[in-house]
Amino acid sequence: MSANLPIPPNTTSIPARNATSENLFAAVDIGTNSFKLLIVRADPSTGRFLTVDRFKERVLLGLDTSPTTTSATISTASLLRATTALRKFQNLLQSHRVPSSHSRLVATSAVREASNQSQFLQTIDETLGLKVDVLSGLDEARLIYQGVLQFHPVHDRTVLTIDIGGGSTEFVIGKEGKILFSISLALGHVTLTRKFPVLTEMREHIKVVICASGLNKKVKHYDIDKVIGSSGTIKNIEKAIFRGYASDMEGNVGISEESRRDWSFTTEELKGLVERLSEEERRVGGKVRRQGFFKKRSEFIVAGAVLLEEIFEELKIEEMEVSGYALGEGVIAEKLGEVFDNYDPRANARWRSVVRLATRFNNKQHMKSAALCFSVAKEMLDGLRKRYESGNGSDGFVVSLEDKDLEYLEAACLLQKIGLYVGKKGYHKQSYHIIMNGDHLYGYNNKEVKLIALLVRHHRKKLPECDHVKLEELTKEMRGKFRILCAILRVSAAVEKLQLVNIDNVEFSHTCEGYKLVLEAGNLPSPGNMLPSVKDFEAELAKDLEDFRMVFQERLSIAVTSSTSSLSGRNARNCEMPFLGLLIK
């Protein structure tokens, strides 16, 4: 299926397609240390999903119990913190309009092992009307493995996945989506920190538990191709190694070296980090540095690192890859399988490599911005394609747009800000450099990688001419696609900079006056609940809209409407706010 461009003036309207909430899904992970809410938008045609938002509340279930207590009990104080966090999540789910059938709440070891589990679940149900599924160790391991498969293309490999949580560590060996072996050990970074303030005693306890479980012997029965770690603790360990925390090189590693490094670390690198963390425990001011880097996780990172080091030693692990996805994404993947008949967790390996690179360098806010940018870009490209597939375009086309072009556009949206890792100045050039020099994009040929990199390079500043020297490496068809995709990306990136708190709906249409992009903002930005003024954004938007006009030979106007909940009746959905009057003549 394709659409023909460029586009001459035409007065036929494009039927607007609402970006409904029906494609939103959510997972709530009720863990020992933190409660996490993950909201994603899925593509029903492919099953791919992209994170819309993430939220985390530090709850620490069981914090108020004694470390020597044999049977864990969730205290009244912990239950209050849990209820407060879940009420906040409930409000967020409602504000995002996530269908209740598209969300699932799961609880792990802290609730699983609590003597008053039924009381906890009943209180949550009666207070908030929320149903919580308490996962067995096997179910938790299975969902973690499913989450890992959404991040790494290892479906056909025999993989040992290790996930360190606050109250337990899950080990699972899987291949082709099936669990070959799994076990949950009562070794978590929170419980270890509270029970063993002396590291030598902690290490001895870890060894005893692993030995008693028979884990070592069981793992030896399988020919393991890869060892993959997941969860916040392991991700933070990898982040510290990646940024040179243990070698006092933090922030000083060259971008050329960093851009080539994937999500992994060796046993020697882990040992070096543990030595530095152990040294800081004894040194005045050491904990201050640790807290500055690991933030709220600093209290438990030593136990997590020591636990992982002991696991490496007992299982003779030399290198571990790290997954940016874990339990929450596994819950999402399973839910997608229930809703979408043709969902295939093995598909989209190319797209997953883009996600890995994006999450390698983007922080949470940049990933959220990327999701918003793509939602706008997708609506624009879909609208353009539909118009010309319906026969309203011109016979004088020079290029056709296909499904894979949407894939290039999505990759560019996700990767446009990765260069900010180095610094704000010229970050688009650094983003281009990382893409071209890292060999990260799995399954793309050299010209496709070049096209994505060039889109990222030129999503801001000056739009290159058709005969630009870097474009000469592309085919004639790809150069035509570049101009079209780049014009769309530049507008989408500019819209993202409006910093609206939440855009509930995007509509792209065509009339006799040209194209119109309407954004429905669910919440107004702070401070003062005011939409950005025309003056604030006119200079930047005007240039991008002029580029759009040059490519498509028609003007584009942008309007922002509000669906403020304080309004009543029909006006609550479509109360139009100040129009961004950037009409390019």
Secondary structure, DSSP 8 states (H G I E B T S, - for coil): --EEES--------------GGGEEEEEEE-SSEEEEEEEEE-TTT--EEEEEEEEEE--TTTTS-TT-SS----HHHHHHHHHHHHHHHHHHHHHT--GGGEEEEE-HHHHT-TTHHHHHHHHHHHH---EEE--HHHHHHHHHHHHHTTS--TTS-EEEEEE-SS-EEEEEEETTEEEEEEEES--HHHHHHH-SSHHHHHHHHHHHHHHHTHHHHHTTS---EEEEESHHHHHHHHHHHTTGGGT-TTTS-HHHHHH--SEEEHHHHHHHHHHHHHHHHSTTHHHHHHHHHGGGHHHHHHHHHHHHHHHHHHT--EEEE-S--HHHHHHHHHHHHH-TT--TT--HHHHHHHHHHHHH--HHHHHHHHHHHHHHHHHHHHHHHHHHTT-S-S--SEEE-HHHHHHHHHHHHHTTGGGGT-STTHHHHHHHHHHHS---TT--HHHHHHHHHHHHTSSS----TT-GGGGGS-HHHHHHHHHHHHHHHHHHHHHTT--SEEEEEEEEEETTEEEEEEEEEE--TTTT----HHHHHHHHHHHHHHHHHHHSS-EEEEEEE--TTS-GGGGT-EE---B-----
